[in-house]
Amino acid sequence: MSELQIHRTVLGNGLRVLVVPDPATPVVGVSVHVDVGFRSEPEGRTGFAHLFEHLMFQGSESLEKLAHFRQVQGAGGVFNGSTHQDYTDYFEVLPGAALERALFLEADRLRAPMLTEENLRNQVDVVKEEIRLNVLNRPYGGFPWILLPPVLYDTFPNAHNGYGDFSELEQATLDDAASFFDTFYAPGNALVTVHGDLGEHGVDGTLALIEKHFGDIPARPTPARPSFAEPVAGAERRQAVADAHAPLPALAVGYRVPDPTTELDAYLAHALLASVLSDGEAARLQRRLVHTDGLVTDVSASNGLMGGPLDARDPDTFTITAVHPADVDPDRVLGAVDEELDKLAAAGPSVEELARQSARWAAALHHEDDRVMYRMLGLGARELLYGRAEIATELPARIAAITPDGVRAAAAALRSQGRAVLLVEPTADPTADPTADPTAEETAE
Amino acid sequence: MSAPTTHRSAEQIGRTPQGPRPLPDLGAMREVPLPEVHTTTLSNGLRVLAVHRPGVPMVEVRLRIPFAAAGPTADQAFSARAELLSSTLLTGTAERDRVGIDDELATVGADLGVFVDPERLVVQGSGLAAGLPTVLGVLGEVLTSATYPEQELVRERARLVERISLARAQPRTVAREALQRKRFGDHPIALETPTGEAVAAVTPEQVRAVHTAGVVPRGSTLVLVGDIEPQSALAEVEKALGHWRSEETARELSLPPLPVAGPLELVHRPGSVQSQLRLTGPARRRDDPGYAAFQLANLVFGGYFSSRWMENVREDKGYTYGAHSGAEFVPGGAVLGVETDVASDVTAAALLETRYELGRMVAVPPTAEEIDAARRYAVGSLLISLDSQGGLAATLSALDAAGLGIDWLRERPVRLEAVTPEQVADAALQYFAPERFTGVIVGDAETIGPRLRALGGVE
């Protein structure tokens, strides 16, 4: 994918633009990344960034309610949006013939979304159903992305539940929505990405279409981006939560990692460390925890809270999660994890071990790049978060360049800091208190 | 909050001096570009499809082995052995152990996975295209000399029991199992997950015997899609899998019964805060000349976001996060699923609206405008789903199992184009009338039961 040509511009109103043609595909993707995620939502309004994402699908000046969905799908396309720690994305992938329509749809809602009381109440109900589906009515709901941050972090932006508390969602007002839009959805706080089949428009024609549809959105002040930095804990913090639906106990361990903006290679070494620990049958924790010691049913490690690396700015979270039988003491699992990390911190992985993990990384990245949607979202997210879409295309080479010593240093960094340990304890009684650990400060509900 | 002290009102935000703008027209849609499929059958009976589809330097590998139970009814012992076989197929061969197999695949960036269902055993994965011989080599090795080492099998058996308990804690699994029993009774297709007890009783000898009898080339199909040259890929397959031999033919699943209309069964899941609504009835097969009309009727009802049902129960009522209807293909036929998860206190209301929308499909058939939107979505989403090696391989494999080839895909836009509103209305009448359905509702029966039963058609 080294042939990808990345074209950039900035419109007069501050809107950043990324155009990346791919003549090999008959489909085109259009996305808008906005520089606000759930870490920026105000106290007392947990879940608001995500709720607001839903409102952006509820119509705009030129498109009545339901029209956005109908126009995308009626043009043969698919759409979605998602809210992350530091950004929110909106996108559609359609046959190339629908490029201008997609640009129109995105521009119309970035210019003048239709925010109404009726739609707000309707989408509060829909979001509550989403939370019941993904969190409340199932085992391990919100594990670890909602449950682990309050153990690892102290400040509201980093620690709170990004899906939101039902009572706070219900209190959300139309004026909150207006204020949120005016503040965070300024054109200077957003990025438009077009990737795929540009058809007869070509790059210049596409840039002209973007100017035509987005260019007259009036500029507004761009909010100052706050720092979410907080000190790295020096000791272990442990907390237990009860899960009425879970048949087996589970645990999650969280660590802090280098800032991907300023220390990208050290950050990526942590991503490769996660693979060395848990990807494939030969991975260290698979061999030790699953097979040799038989302590856990499954184990997984990831650099990134939401399942993958390079999806957030600093601070980001390295996670290890495991589900284990009830007769296994979680401290045995943690002890084995520590021993494996200590071995890596002392001697690093072997050259061959790392080469195999790098080959798997390269293959997985190619695999992702085979779909316009994933490649577009990857380019857009890296451009918005770090100012360099190229990171997405350089990843295979950068991962391959990481040395055993780089991974060794990453393992040592994890072992030299405090960490968060979250224990999920099955209970038949949904109202039971998590009393397993006296140091528990709060429970996630 | 870092909001400015003053901001526009919601009403001001939604209006500009220029006012609403006209929607740009769509350009001309490109044809669905489909590559040539090279097909051959090896002397051992294995059917092989190879497709050159560049884009990324990868190859997709998908082996499908029909793998049904022998008897006419669900067989816990067979299901347990098949599940354990799929968990341990890659844990040892005459030449390599579990880690050795994985290391060999990793050298070419490849991953292989195995899964089994009541119809088939599938070994699938992807890797760097240049590593195809290595992937095929490993595949040939496990197919012909998997050893199912006792130690590995004992460990995987314990894990499988734990994983089954995890799966059964998921409301969607509870609902799926209840739905399969409801519509297919004790036919083997209904048994998708064996009991933990049945798994715990399986021995290595039993797994090896199931492998010998069922993991066979005749009747199986291998699909390769990627940055490969088909002729040399076929030669590689012959080299790696030509010695995989058996007198047996892979066992196809017998034809299951079609769902019979009747009351919905209420399944109690104590403490549920949501209910799973799962309605089902017969559907049209892909090779039915009326399939395209059925597909459009389904899209208009609940097959995509802009459907009548979704717009009602989500965007108007806020009862659910998602509602979806669609066909699932089974041997000899197809079944329609109408599925949504809703909060306990609106379960009866959601069922009422679902029946209303089903009835409306019959009483107020899809309009020309609704059909056109569904048609454009059907063609466009086909274009998108085939625009990756994995998507193309999955589609080709599924179609081949149904006796359909790439020409069927190629002609699909034309068939969709030819469908008339009358044909869609006929399909709606035949498949969407509310009394044609049966199904299950899973939830806290104490909370949702009284209202549901009062509505009728729920037992």
Chai-1 contact restraints between the chains, C-beta under 6 A:
chainA,res_idxA,chainB,res_idxB,connection_type,confidence,min_distance_angstrom,max_distance_angstrom,comment,restraint_id
A,A24,B,G55,contact,1.0,0.0,6.0,A-B,restraint_1
A,T25,B,D387,contact,1.0,0.0,6.0,A-B,restraint_2
A,P26,B,R30,contact,1.0,0.0,6.0,A-B,restraint_3
A,P26,B,P33,contact,1.0,0.0,6.0,A-B,restraint_4
A,P26,B,L383,contact,1.0,0.0,6.0,A-B,restraint_5
A,V27,B,I384,contact,1.0,0.0,6.0,A-B,restraint_6
A,V27,B,D387,contact,1.0,0.0,6.0,A-B,restraint_7
A,P42,B,M1,contact,1.0,0.0,6.0,A-B,restraint_8
A,E61,B,G14,contact,1.0,0.0,6.0,A-B,restraint_9
A,E61,B,P20,contact,1.0,0.0,6.0,A-B,restraint_10
A,S62,B,P20,contact,1.0,0.0,6.0,A-B,restraint_11
A,S62,B,R21,contact,1.0,0.0,6.0,A-B,restraint_12
A,L66,B,E311,contact,1.0,0.0,6.0,A-B,restraint_13
A,F69,B,F305,contact,1.0,0.0,6.0,A-B,restraint_14
A,F69,B,S306,contact,1.0,0.0,6.0,A-B,restraint_15
A,R70,B,S306,contact,1.0,0.0,6.0,A-B,restraint_16
A,Q73,B,Y304,contact,1.0,0.0,6.0,A-B,restraint_17
A,Q73,B,S306,contact,1.0,0.0,6.0,A-B,restraint_18
A,Q73,B,Y377,contact,1.0,0.0,6.0,A-B,restraint_19
A,G74,B,A373,contact,1.0,0.0,6.0,A-B,restraint_20
A,G74,B,R376,contact,1.0,0.0,6.0,A-B,restraint_21
A,A75,B,L26,contact,1.0,0.0,6.0,A-B,restraint_22
A,G76,B,R376,contact,1.0,0.0,6.0,A-B,restraint_23
A,G76,B,Y377,contact,1.0,0.0,6.0,A-B,restraint_24
A,G76,B,V379,contact,1.0,0.0,6.0,A-B,restraint_25
A,G76,B,G380,contact,1.0,0.0,6.0,A-B,restraint_26
A,G77,B,G380,contact,1.0,0.0,6.0,A-B,restraint_27
A,V93,B,I384,contact,1.0,0.0,6.0,A-B,restraint_28
A,P95,B,M29,contact,1.0,0.0,6.0,A-B,restraint_29
A,P95,B,G380,contact,1.0,0.0,6.0,A-B,restraint_30
A,P95,B,L383,contact,1.0,0.0,6.0,A-B,restraint_31
A,A97,B,L26,contact,1.0,0.0,6.0,A-B,restraint_32
A,A97,B,G27,contact,1.0,0.0,6.0,A-B,restraint_33
A,A97,B,A28,contact,1.0,0.0,6.0,A-B,restraint_34
A,A97,B,M29,contact,1.0,0.0,6.0,A-B,restraint_35
A,A98,B,L26,contact,1.0,0.0,6.0,A-B,restraint_36
A,E100,B,P24,contact,1.0,0.0,6.0,A-B,restraint_37
A,R101,B,P24,contact,1.0,0.0,6.0,A-B,restraint_38
A,F104,B,P24,contact,1.0,0.0,6.0,A-B,restraint_39
A,A112,B,G14,contact,1.0,0.0,6.0,A-B,restraint_40
A,A112,B,T16,contact,1.0,0.0,6.0,A-B,restraint_41
A,M114,B,G14,contact,1.0,0.0,6.0,A-B,restraint_42
A,L115,B,A10,contact,1.0,0.0,6.0,A-B,restraint_43
A,N122,B,G318,contact,1.0,0.0,6.0,A-B,restraint_44
A,D125,B,G318,contact,1.0,0.0,6.0,A-B,restraint_45
A,V126,B,R314,contact,1.0,0.0,6.0,A-B,restraint_46
A,V126,B,G318,contact,1.0,0.0,6.0,A-B,restraint_47
A,V126,B,Y321,contact,1.0,0.0,6.0,A-B,restraint_48
A,E129,B,T320,contact,1.0,0.0,6.0,A-B,restraint_49
A,E129,B,Y321,contact,1.0,0.0,6.0,A-B,restraint_50
A,E130,B,Y321,contact,1.0,0.0,6.0,A-B,restraint_51
A,R132,B,V273,contact,1.0,0.0,6.0,A-B,restraint_52
A,R132,B,Q274,contact,1.0,0.0,6.0,A-B,restraint_53
A,L133,B,Y321,contact,1.0,0.0,6.0,A-B,restraint_54
A,L133,B,D341,contact,1.0,0.0,6.0,A-B,restraint_55
A,L136,B,V273,contact,1.0,0.0,6.0,A-B,restraint_56
A,N137,B,P171,contact,1.0,0.0,6.0,A-B,restraint_57
A,N137,B,V273,contact,1.0,0.0,6.0,A-B,restraint_58
A,N137,B,Q274,contact,1.0,0.0,6.0,A-B,restraint_59
A,R138,B,Q170,contact,1.0,0.0,6.0,A-B,restraint_60
A,P139,B,A169,contact,1.0,0.0,6.0,A-B,restraint_61
A,L174,B,A10,contact,1.0,0.0,6.0,A-B,restraint_62
A,A178,B,H7,contact,1.0,0.0,6.0,A-B,restraint_63
A,A178,B,S9,contact,1.0,0.0,6.0,A-B,restraint_64
A,A178,B,A10,contact,1.0,0.0,6.0,A-B,restraint_65
A,A178,B,I13,contact,1.0,0.0,6.0,A-B,restraint_66
A,S179,B,A3,contact,1.0,0.0,6.0,A-B,restraint_67
A,S179,B,H7,contact,1.0,0.0,6.0,A-B,restraint_68
A,F181,B,I13,contact,1.0,0.0,6.0,A-B,restraint_69
A,D182,B,H7,contact,1.0,0.0,6.0,A-B,restraint_70
A,D182,B,R8,contact,1.0,0.0,6.0,A-B,restraint_71
A,T183,B,A3,contact,1.0,0.0,6.0,A-B,restraint_72
A,P223,B,S2,contact,1.0,0.0,6.0,A-B,restraint_73
A,H245,B,A169,contact,1.0,0.0,6.0,A-B,restraint_74
A,P247,B,S165,contact,1.0,0.0,6.0,A-B,restraint_75
A,P247,B,A169,contact,1.0,0.0,6.0,A-B,restraint_76
A,G280,B,D102,contact,1.0,0.0,6.0,A-B,restraint_77
A,G280,B,A106,contact,1.0,0.0,6.0,A-B,restraint_78
A,E281,B,R98,contact,1.0,0.0,6.0,A-B,restraint_79
A,E281,B,V99,contact,1.0,0.0,6.0,A-B,restraint_80
A,E281,B,D102,contact,1.0,0.0,6.0,A-B,restraint_81
A,A282,B,V99,contact,1.0,0.0,6.0,A-B,restraint_82
A,A282,B,D102,contact,1.0,0.0,6.0,A-B,restraint_83
A,A282,B,D103,contact,1.0,0.0,6.0,A-B,restraint_84
A,T297,B,R159,contact,1.0,0.0,6.0,A-B,restraint_85
A,T297,B,E162,contact,1.0,0.0,6.0,A-B,restraint_86
A,R356,B,A106,contact,1.0,0.0,6.0,A-B,restraint_87
A,R356,B,T107,contact,1.0,0.0,6.0,A-B,restraint_88
A,A359,B,G109,contact,1.0,0.0,6.0,A-B,restraint_89
A,R360,B,A106,contact,1.0,0.0,6.0,A-B,restraint_90
A,R360,B,G109,contact,1.0,0.0,6.0,A-B,restraint_91
A,A362,B,G109,contact,1.0,0.0,6.0,A-B,restraint_92
A,A363,B,G109,contact,1.0,0.0,6.0,A-B,restraint_93
A,A363,B,G127,contact,1.0,0.0,6.0,A-B,restraint_94
A,A363,B,L128,contact,1.0,0.0,6.0,A-B,restraint_95
A,H366,B,V56,contact,1.0,0.0,6.0,A-B,restraint_96
A,H366,B,M58,contact,1.0,0.0,6.0,A-B,restraint_97
A,H367,B,S126,contact,1.0,0.0,6.0,A-B,restraint_98
A,D369,B,V56,contact,1.0,0.0,6.0,A-B,restraint_99
A,D370,B,G55,contact,1.0,0.0,6.0,A-B,restraint_100
A,D370,B,V56,contact,1.0,0.0,6.0,A-B,restraint_101
A,D370,B,S388,contact,1.0,0.0,6.0,A-B,restraint_102
A,D370,B,Q389,contact,1.0,0.0,6.0,A-B,restraint_103
A,R371,B,S388,contact,1.0,0.0,6.0,A-B,restraint_104
A,P430,B,G271,contact,1.0,0.0,6.0,A-B,restraint_105
